[in-house]
Amino acid sequence: MMNYKNKYINNEILIIGLGKTGKAIANFFKKLNVKIYFWDDKKINLRNANNRKVQPFKFKEKRITDFDEIFVSPGVNKQHFLIKEAIKKKLIIKNDIDLFWEFQKLKRHSKKIVGVTGTNGKSTISLMISKVLKTKPLGNFGNSILKALETKEKNIVVELSSFQLDYINNFSPNIAIISNIEKDHINHHKTFKKYLEAKKNIFRHQNKEDFLILNFDDKNNKNLLVSKRKIKSKIVLISNKSFLKKGITIANDKLIDNYFSKKEYTLRYSKFLNLKHNKVNLGISFAALRILGLDANHILKKLSYFRGLPHRLELLGNINNIDFFNDSKATNVAATCSALGAFDKVILIAGGSDKGDNFNPLKKYRDIIFETFLFGETAFKISDSLHGSKNNICSDLDDAVIKSFNLSITSGKFYPILFSPACASYDSYINFEKRGEHFKRIFKKIKKEAA
């Protein structure tokens, strides 16, 4: 077996995109005898990264075929001129995920890898599993997967976006998870079919010893099962809607395990886990941890303490019997639909920057939405899609929150207030985190005034 330090010795590599992932790849190779070149469309990165070990690629001086290896950051799509040139020349394009996989094999690591993807819910599931394993999620969650090469942890949890999966060549997790698949990032992938194909890469290289965990309540996951012959791994299905004879069902306060133990478990109540889609997240996490050999009761006890992630259907608290939920992470329509499905009745606050999305899927939840308070660029567009609902156009988020709170009280219904924008934040905020923090400040102000 080749010594991993000699794998790339004296090679010239090109890194396309010098964001967080590109820098992690560059730092990894700085330790080895490798010549590193990079290309980034942002000139600020070109200025800051130029040093003896990392040089800018000047395509007037070198050809793309001069490089031994090409690595790409996940934000770079396949329409980029360098990627198109590499594909035209039939060059292999790798990312940090495949680099990790390659070096893990060379170092003969026996780590168990859990790969988690999905349009929505992947961060929550990644963290639920990691909390029980007492580790940190890697990949799209924010920590470079390359760090795992130096750790002694037996189990690794990797959150994988469609951008990362798009460039997968060989990576194959022992346990692959798909929470759901809805239309998203079409501006990057160009078609839903290409987006779906990227997601499929999470299980494409698995073998019969591996596992694929699917949310059976998701229609596109169900469609994957139609072409079951292309899936080599063992399939574990999870549902909150259907009783599964060979899977895991979460019904009310029960988890019915018909895959591992043929036992039924009573779940501890929590407001977080009582939300419908979080029950599915619980079932998925339970299945992954059981595959890793953990005791069922230990898993459920640990998961009962989980309270979610900031800005992801986060329960902020209660004011005058009204629950406030911060779902600022819902930057697409599918995410808001998922959030709405967790409630029987709710007041919805939505709106943000317009990226050309179709809001018609929200119509399916008109019976759940008591009233809407809309703001931002998309306020009128969402209102037009929900023409059968009571819609209120607001000047900004402050206006929307105050009016929704007053309605919940004066109606005498005390329905929960859900802030789930269904849009990106860029019309008013630099990211969804800043938007969610603003919502929290408004909540705290109302709570203080109501005390």
N, C-alpha and C positions, 0 to 999 in steps of 0.2 A: 504493500500500500504506500502510495506517494506521501511524503511528508507535506503537510498542508502548507508549510512556509515556503516550500519550493514550487508549489503549484503555479504561481504567477511570476516566478523569478525572472527579472529582466524584461517583463512584458510592458507594453504600452497600452494603457486603458483610457477609454473616453467615458466621462460621466456627463450625461445630458440632463440638465436641470440641477442647479446647486442650491436647492432648498434644504430643508431639515434632513430629508432622506439622502440627498446627494452628498451632503457634508458628512453624514454618518458613513457612507461608502468610502469617501475620500479619507477620512480618519482611520478607517479600518486598513486601507492599503498603505497608509503612511508608515505603518509598522513593518512593511515588507519591502523588498527591493523591487519596486514597481514605479514606472514613470506614469504620472497621473495628469491627464488633460481633462478640461471640462468646457462645457458650453452652457450658458444660461442667457435667456432672452432679457433678463433684467440687468441693466448695466451696473447697478449698485453691487450685485454679486460678483460681476466681473472685476470690479475694482478691489473689493475686499478680499477676494480669494487668491489673488495672484501672488504666489511666493515660489520658492525654489522647488518645493515638492508638488505643488498643484499649479499647473500652468493653463492659461486659456487656450482653447483650440482655435487656431486661425485657419479656416478652411481654404484660404488662398495659399497657405504654405504647406498644409498636409491634406491628404485625402482620407476619407472615412475608412477606406480599405487598409490604411496603414496601421490601424489599431488591432491588437490581438483580441481585445474584449471591449464590448460596449455595454454600459449600464445606464439605466434610465430612472428618473424620479417618477413617482406615480401621477403627478399632475400634468405630465407631458403626454398629449394624445398622439395618436398614430398619424395625424395629418401634419405634424411638425415636419419641416423640410428635411431635417437630419434623419428623422425616423423613416420617412418615406424613401430617402436615399439608401439607408441601411437595408430596408426591406427589398428595395429594387436590386441591391447587390447580393441579396440572400444571406445577409449577415445575421448571426444570432444576437438578439437583444435581451439582456438580463436585467433583473432588478435586485434589490437587497434581499428579497424573500428567497429567490433562487440561490443567491450567494451564500446565505445562511445555510440552506439545505445542502449545498455542495460541500461546504466546510465541515458541517456536522458529520457528513458521511466520511470525509477524509480523516477527521479526528476520532472516528468510531464512537461517537456519542450514541447513547441509547435512550435519549430523552423522548418522552411521549409528548406529542404535539397535538394541541386542540386548535383547529382553525375555525374561526367564526366569521360568517358573512351574512348579508341580508340588507334589504333596502332600509329597514328600520329595526331597532332592537339589538343590533350586534354589539354595541358598546355596553349595554346593560347586561347582556348574557355573558360577555367576556369578563366583566367585573364580578358578576355573581359567582362564576366558576373560580376566578382568581382569589376571591375573598376566602373561599373554603380551602383552597390549596395554599393560602398564605403566600401568594406571589403577586406580581404585577402584570397586567396585560401588556403585550407588545404590539408592534405593527402600527396600524391605523389609530390605535388608542393614544399614541403619542410617544412611546418609547421604542427606539430602534430594535428590531429583532436581532441585529448583529451582537447586541449586548449579551444575548443568551449563550453565545459561544463560549463566554468566559465564566458562566455561572455553573454551580454544581446542582442546580435544581433539577429534579427528575421530570417534572411536568412543565410544559410551556403553553401559555394561552396567547394566541395571536389573532387580533382583530384584522380582517382583510377587507379593504374596499374594492369596488369594481375596478378602480384605477390600478390597484396593485395586482389584482388577479388577471388583468388584461395582458400582462407581460410574463405570466407564469409559464415556464418550460418544463420543469421537473418536480417542483415542490409538491409534496403529498403528505398532508397531516394524517396522523393515526385516527383522529376523530375530526370529521368535517361537519360543520353545522350551518344550515341555511334557515334563518329565522322567517324570512318572507321575501318575495320578489315582486316589486311594483315598478311602474315606469318612473325612472329617475335618471339624472345625468345624461339625458338624450343629447343635449348640446355637446357633450364630450364624446359619447359613443356613436352618435348619429342616428342609430336605430335601436329599438327595443330588443331586436334579435341579437345585435352585437353586445348589448348590455347583458342579456341573458347568457350568451356564450361566455362572457367574461366570468360571470358568477359560477358557471359550471366548472370552471378550472379548479375550483376548490376540491372537487372529487375526481377530476378527470384521470389523475395518475394513481388513484388508490388501488389497492388489491383486495383480495377476499378476506384478508386478516384485519382490514380497517373497517371503520364505522362511518355511516352518514346519517346524521340526525336531522329530520325534517319536521317542520311545523305543518301538520296535515290539514290545518284549517285554512291554509293559504292556497288559493287556486293554482298559482303558477308552480308551487311545490308539488301539488297533485299531478300537474301535467308532466313533471319530470318522471313520475312513476310510470307513465304510459310507455316511455322508452327505457324501461327498467333494464333491458338487456345491456345497455351501455353503462350501467352502474355495476361495478365489480364488487363494491364494498357491501357490508351488512347494513341494512336499512332499519333505523329505529324511528317510528312515527310517534308524534306527540299531538294531542288534541284536547281542546277545551269544549268542543262541540259534539264530537262523535265518540261513541264507546268503541275502543280498539281492542280486539281480541288478542292481537300480537303487538301491542304498543303500550303507550302510557297515556292514561286519560286523567284529566283533572276535572272533577265534577263537584261543584260547591266547595265543601271543605275537605274533600277526599282526593288523594292521589292513588289511582289504581294502577299498579305496576303489573302488566301482563307480559312483560318482556324479560325481566331479570328474575324476580322472586315470586311472581304470582301472588303478591300480597297487596293489601289495602292499608293506606296510611292516613291518619287524621292530620290535617294541616293546622298549624297555629294561625290564628287570625292576625292580620295586620292590614292597615289601609292600603299599603303599597301592593302587597300580594293579592289583595282582594280585587284589584283592577283586572279585568278579563285578560288582557294581553300579557300582563305580568304573571298570570297563572301558567300561560304557555311558556313564558321565559323560565319560570320555575321548573316546569317539566323537562324542558330542554337541558337546563343546567344539571338537574338531577340525573338525567340519562348519561350525560358526559362524565360526571363524577362517579357514577356506578361502574361505567366501563373502565375507569381508572382504578377501580378496586376499593373505593371508599364505602363505608357502612351506610345503609339507607337512612337510619335514624339520625346518625351524626350529620349527614348532608342536610336533612330537612331542618334539624335544629339550627345549624349554622345559617341556612338560607332564610330562616324566619326572622333573623335580625337585620336582614338587608333592607335598606331604605331608599335605594335608587341613586341615580346620578343627578348632579345639578343640571337644571334646564331640560330634563328628560322626564316629562310627566311627574315633576317633583311636587310633592305636597308641601306647600309652605306653611300651612296652618289653618286655623279656623277663627273666623270673626263673626260673632253673633249667629252661630250655628251654620255658617257658610264656609265651605272648604274652598281654598284657593290653590289651583294647580298651575305650575310654571312649566310649560312645554315649548320654550323658545327654540329648542333644538329642532322642532318640526318645521324644517325649511322647505318641505314639499307637501303636496296635497295628500299623498299616500300616508305620510306620517300623521297628519291631522285626522284623517279617516280612521287610522289605527287608534288614536287617542279617543276619538268620539265613541268608538266601539266599546270602550271601557266603561261607559256610563249608561244609565237608564234615562236620565234627563240632565241637561247641562246648559249653562249660558256660555256662549262661545265668543271669545275675543280673537280676531284674526286680521291679517293684512300685513303688507310689507312691500318689498321691491318686486317689480314685475319682470319675471324671466320667461314669460310666454306660456306659462302653465295653463292647463284647462282645469277649471274648478268644478266642473259638472259632477265629478264623483262625490262631492259633498252632499248632493241632493239625496243620496241614499240615507242620510242621517238627519233628514228634516224632522222626523218624529222624535229624535233625541234632542235636537237643538231647540231650547225654549225660546231663545232670542239671540241675535247676533249683534256684536258691536265691532264695527270695522273701521280701520284706519290705514293710512299709507297709500302708496301708488295703486294698489290693487283693490281698494275698498269698494269702488263702484263695480268692478269686474266680478268680485265675489258676490256682491249683492244681486247682480244680474243672474248669476248662476243659481242663487237661492231665492228666486223670486216668490216662492211659496212660503217663505219664512218671514218673520218680523226682523227687518234689518235696520240698523242704526249706523249712519255714517258719522264718525267722530273725527275731531281735529288732530288728535294724537293719542298715544297710549295712555297717558294720564286721564284724558277725557273718557276713554273707553272703559278703563277700570272703575272709575268713580261711578259712571252711569250704570255699569253692569251690577255693581254692588248695591246701589240704590234700588234697582229693579228687583233684585233677589229679595230684598227686605220688604219693599212695598207690595210685592206680589203675594207675600205670605207663604211662598213656596220654599224659600231658603235653598234654592238649587245651587250646586257647586259652580264656581267660576273657573273656566278653563281658558288659559291663554295658550293657544296653539296656532301660530300664525299662518301655516300652510305656504309660507313665502320666505325668501331670503330677507336679510335685514338691511341691505346696503342703501336703501333710500333714507335711512335715519341713523343707522348704527354700523360700526365697522365689522361686527360679527354677531352671531346669535348669543354669545356669552354676554356681551355688553347689553344687548336687548333684554336678556333674562334678568340681569342684575338691576336694570331699571325697573322692571316689573316687581322685583323683590322690594326695592326701595318704596315703591308706591304702596305695596301691601303693608310694609312696616309703618308707614305714615298713617294709613287708614286704621290699623290696629291700635296705634298710639292714641289717635283721636277718639276711637270707640271705647277705650278703656275707662 
